[in-house]
């Protein structure tokens, strides 16, 4: 544990790994150095091989093994139900993240900054120290299409800027959605919307969660005073073709939910066709994944 770490009895943590052996050590080291430490931690391993169990012998760790790899959201839902009933706030994260020592403290304090806050997310830094756009707008048709079509050729276009968000300032602010790589959520609110939609294998499950929380009257809040470093894509870099296809499939599912109902049927058909063409074009740059 860090020298001044305090265990918070109502705080739990859920971390989902897939072939994450090379990052578990740094993740748990940063957790030990946190000024606040969860009283219960659930690790879900979605790959066939379990991690070494001595990585966190000094922490209150439970390991769940899902070698069938049911997907990120399904694994998180399972882990949240496995936490003790006294847990009221839950950190959900990837193992290729490291926490600043004050991250959890600042996230917990931010719950009182804005009314009806259900989920808070930190500033996410790359390994180069650059800010990753982790707090974005809901990708509706105008923002989504403008960003998808123009981002590669005109990075400063207004749709991309609006979608990716503004990272100036230090005060907590409400946003459309927060990156699923690391966030802190009210367990009560998470239960109220039935957790992650398990129809997503990966990608867009975080967008969908924040969208449903918003529909239920809750806020998603970005907290720049809290920070983590995210290695990024450690478990997906060897499977890029499959990841591109999964991303577009999840985008199609979310947009079908966003534009539900008979009146939007023609729009859904156009979006579906466009996404499938874009998926083929984007994935063609990658060779077939090695199994």
Order of alpha helices (4+ residues) and beta strands (2+ residues): beta-alpha-beta-beta-alpha-beta-beta-alpha-beta-beta-beta-alpha-alpha-beta-beta-beta-alpha-alpha-beta-alpha-alpha
